[in-house]
Amino acid sequence: MVIKESNARAFFEGKNILVTGGTGSFGHQITNELIKFNPNKVVIFSNDEFNLYKMRNDYKKHERILEFVFGDVRDFNCVKEISRGIDIIYHAAALKHVAGYEGCP
């Protein structure tokens, strides 16, 4: 299915969007796409402090709409707090190389 750019703009324009794992490859790509559609705010949420710093510098010209937040998706209260006022969430955070993790029963 192909989504028309005008439909995407109508959907994202003026919205507050949260991207968890926002400094990863998918987070970068979705941020590049989202900023084209004039959202009100895009919150980049990551537990990678260095890449948050780097991404903030890379996207300086979009600082009006981008907000960078350090935190971990495993911290329920933190995620709950940054989700306040958010219209759309892209959950791109990934836990990798977690030894002994068995997941949900």
C-alpha positions as CSV (number, residue, x, y, z in Angstrom):
1,M,0.0,0.0,0.0
2,V,1.3,3.4,-0.9
3,I,0.5,6.3,1.3
4,K,0.1,9.7,-0.3
5,E,2.2,12.4,1.1
6,S,-0.8,14.6,1.5
7,N,-2.5,12.0,3.6
8,A,0.6,11.5,5.8
9,R,0.9,15.3,6.2
10,A,-2.7,15.5,7.3
11,F,-2.1,12.6,9.8
12,F,1.1,13.9,11.4
13,E,0.8,17.7,11.1
14,G,0.5,19.4,14.5
15,K,0.8,16.1,16.4
16,N,3.1,15.3,19.4
17,I,5.1,12.2,18.6
18,L,7.4,10.0,20.7
19,V,10.1,7.8,19.2
20,T,11.5,5.3,21.7
21,G,14.9,4.0,20.7
22,G,15.1,7.2,18.7
23,T,18.9,7.3,18.2
24,G,19.0,3.9,16.5
25,S,18.9,3.4,12.7
26,F,15.1,3.1,12.6
27,G,14.7,6.1,15.0
28,H,16.9,8.2,12.7
29,Q,14.9,7.2,9.6
30,I,11.5,7.8,11.1
31,T,12.6,11.2,12.5
32,N,13.8,12.2,9.0
33,E,10.3,11.3,7.6
34,L,8.3,12.9,10.5
35,I,10.0,16.3,10.3
36,K,8.7,16.6,6.7
37,F,5.1,16.6,7.9
38,N,5.2,19.5,10.3
39,P,4.5,17.8,13.6
40,N,4.2,20.0,16.7
41,K,6.9,18.0,18.5
42,V,8.9,14.9,18.1
43,V,10.4,13.5,21.3
44,I,13.5,11.3,20.7
45,F,13.8,8.9,23.7
46,S,16.9,6.8,24.2
47,N,19.2,5.3,26.8
48,D,22.3,6.1,24.6
49,E,23.5,9.4,25.9
50,F,26.3,9.9,23.4
51,N,24.0,9.3,20.4
52,L,21.4,11.7,21.9
53,Y,24.1,14.3,22.0
54,K,25.2,13.5,18.5
55,M,21.7,13.4,17.0
56,R,20.9,16.8,18.7
57,N,23.8,18.3,16.9
58,D,22.9,16.6,13.6
59,Y,19.4,18.0,13.8
60,K,20.2,21.5,15.0
61,K,18.0,23.1,12.3
62,H,15.0,21.3,13.6
63,E,15.5,22.1,17.3
64,R,12.2,23.9,17.4
65,I,10.2,20.6,17.1
66,L,12.7,18.1,18.4
67,E,13.1,17.2,22.1
68,F,15.8,14.8,23.3
69,V,15.1,12.7,26.4
70,F,17.5,10.3,28.1
71,G,15.8,7.3,29.7
72,D,15.1,3.6,29.5
73,V,11.9,1.9,28.2
74,R,12.2,-0.5,31.1
75,D,11.4,2.3,33.5
76,F,7.6,2.4,33.5
77,N,7.3,5.7,35.4
78,C,9.7,7.4,33.0
79,V,7.9,6.2,29.9
80,K,4.5,7.1,31.5
81,E,5.8,10.6,32.2
82,I,7.2,11.3,28.7
83,S,4.0,9.9,27.1
84,R,1.9,12.6,28.6
85,G,0.5,14.8,25.8
86,I,1.8,12.4,23.1
87,D,-0.5,11.6,20.2
88,I,1.6,8.9,18.4
89,I,4.3,6.6,19.7
90,Y,6.8,4.8,17.5
91,H,8.3,2.1,19.7
92,A,11.7,1.4,18.1
93,A,13.6,0.6,21.3
94,A,15.3,-2.8,21.2
95,L,17.0,-4.7,23.9
96,K,20.0,-6.5,22.5
97,H,22.5,-9.0,23.9
98,V,20.5,-9.6,27.1
99,A,22.0,-12.8,28.5
100,G,19.6,-15.1,30.3
101,Y,16.5,-13.1,29.3
102,E,13.5,-15.5,28.9
103,G,10.7,-13.0,28.3
104,C,7.1,-13.3,29.4
105,P,5.8,-16.7,30.7
